[in-house]
Structure formats: C-alpha cells, structure tokens
Amino acid sequence: MNIIKFLIFTCFFFWFSLSANAQRVNRATDSVYVRGSIYNNHDHVRDASINIYDRNELIKSVNVKTSNRFVANLPINKFLTIEIVAPDFHTKRFIFDTTLPTEVKEAPEYDFDMDIFSEEELAGVNTSLLDFPIGLVSYNEKKGKFLRNKNYTKKMKKRYLELLDEAMMTERAAQ
C-alpha cells in the first residue's frame, strides 16, 4: 500500500512540475507578465477593474477586490490600451505596445504603480484631459526591457497636476 501511495505522490509531483514549467515557458514566450498597484495619493485603491483592450475590443478584465495589486499576462506583438476603473474615481489609461524584436525569446516583465484621481478631487473642472493616456510603454532594444516614454509621461503628468491645481482653486473660490 505504501508503494502505491509513493507512486501516486511521485506521479502527481512529476505532473505538477511539468505543468508549472509549461506555464513558465508559455508566459515567457507568448505574453508579457505585468504587475501593477493602484493608488490615490498614498492610499490603496480597492474594487478596481483593469480592462485591457486590443483595438477597442475588450480582451481581458482583471478585478482587484481586497488589494490594490494585480497581475496580468498581455499578448505579444499587440498595441494595447490598459484602463484602470474604480468606483468614485476617474478612469486612467495608458498605452502598452508589446511588440518585441524577433530575436527576443523571453519577454521581460513590467511593473508599475498608477495613481488615480477621485471624483471629489477634481470636482468642478473639465476632466476631458483624462480621456488621453497618461503614458506610453514600449520595448527598448538598447536596454532590453519595456520602458515608459519619459517625455510623454512628464508632459501628461504636468497637465494632470495643473488640472488638480485648478480643482483646488475652484474649491477655494466656492468656499
């Protein structure tokens, strides 16, 4: 009887190892592993949804319920829109170009933090700027990893902060 248990355990362990390795290989060759955290100022934002679009078609949605962190696998060689949506917060987007050179055999991972504005923070101002993506991410061949376009992000962040300042001035004027 002990031999049967040992054989079952060994087969299960062997199958589990193969399955785990197969998942790692698939992740590395046909997707970009993305980890993100959602904040409002320094507070964690919960109950968010991360929607991933390929040419305006929703291909994946990840719900963040008890934590502000999420993970997703993004398909390779796509131009994707990543959208962060949470109740009582303004939606925020960024563009992720997952195109890789053919010689790259293992897609690098990408980590990011996203700060989103509450509706209360921007009350009384025109928020149409928020329809534009906050950032652009693409593969940098020289560095061998995915990077955000610093110039674009810097310009958009400046505009976002101006929007926040305008909201604060509007609130003060109303008081």
N, C-alpha and C positions, 0 to 999 in steps of 0.2 A: 504494500500500500504506500509506503514511504517513497518507493521508486516512482510510482505513478504521480504522486504529488510533486516530486522533484522534476520529473519530465514535463508536467503541465506548467510548473513555475518557469522552467528553463525555456519552454516554447513561448510562453507569454512574454517573458523578459526579452527574448530574441525578437519577437514580433514588434514589441513596443519600441525597441532600439531602432529597428528598421523604419518604423513609422515616423519616429522623431527625426531621424536622419533625412528621410524623404521630404518631410516638411521643411527642414532647414535648407535643403538643396533647392526645392521649389521656391521658397521665399527669396533665396539669393539670386536665382536665375530669371524669375519671371515677375518679380514685384519689388517695389521699394517699401521697406519697412519704415513706417512713420510713427513717432511718438510725440504727443503734444500735451500741453497743460493749458487750461483756460482760466484766466484771472479777470477780476475787476479791481484795479489798483493792486493791492496785495492780497485781496480776498479770493478764495477759491470760488469758481462759478460751477454750480451743480445743475443737474437737469438740462444739460445742453445736448444738442444734436450736432454732429459733424456730418455734413452732407457732401458727397463727392460727386461731381458732375463731369461727364465727358461730352463736350459739345451740347451743353444744356440738357443732357439726359442724365437723370439721377442714376448712378451705378452702384452706390453704396451709402448707407447711413449708419453711423455709429452713435449710440446713445450713451451719455455719460450721466449716470444717476447719482451714485454715492460719492464719487470722487471728482476731481476736476481734470483727471488724466484720461487719455485714451490712446489706443494703438490702432493702426490700420495698415493694410497692405495695398499699395497703389500699383495698378498695372503699368508695365514698362512701355515706353515709346508713345505716351499719351500727353495731351495738353489738357490738364485738369483744372477745375475750379473747386477749391476747398471752401466750404461755407460753414461758419460757426453760428448756430442759432440757439438762443436761450430765452426763456420767458422773462419779460421785463427788461430785456437788453436789446441793443441794436445789433443787427446781423453784421458780421465782418467776414470778408473774403480775402483769399489770396490765390494766385495762380501758381500751379506746380507743373513744370514741364519735365516729365520723367524720361525724356529721350536720352539714351545712352549710346556712346560710340560702340560699334560692333566688337571692338577688341576688349571691352569691359565685360568680364564674365560674371562678376559678382556685384550686384547693385549695392551701393553704400546706403546705410540707414540715414534718416534725417530726424533730428529732434528740434522742437520749437516750443516757445511759450507765446500765447496770444492774450493780449489784454483787450477786453471789450468794454464798451460804454453802456451804462444803464440808461434807460429811457429818461429817468429822473435827472441824470447828469446833463443831458442835452435838451431839456425841456425849453421850448420857446425859440429854438433856432432851426434853420433849414439844414436838414441832415442828408440831403441828396448826395453829398460827397461820399457818404458811407456806402453808396452803391458801387463805388470803384474799389478794386482790390487794394489792400494795404501793402501787399508785397508780391514779388515775382521770384520764384525759386527755379533754378535750373542747374544742370550738371556743369561743373567747372573742370575741364580736362586737365588744366595745369595743376590743380590741387587734388584732383581725383575724388571729388565729393560734391554733393549738392550744396549750393550756397544761395542765399538770397541776394538779389540785386541791391546793393547798399545804397546807390544813388537814388533809385526809385523809392525805396523804403524810407530813406531820410526825407525826401520831399513830401511823401504822403504823411509821414509821422508829424512833420511840421504843420501841414494843413489840418490834421486831426487835432493837434494841440491848439491851433488857432480857433477851431470850432469849439473846443472845450472852454477856452478863454471867453469867447463870445457868449456861450451859455452862462458862464459865471457873471459876466457883465449884465446880461439880460435879467438874471435873477436878482442882482443887486438893485437894478433900476426899478424892478417891480416891488421891492420892499419899501 
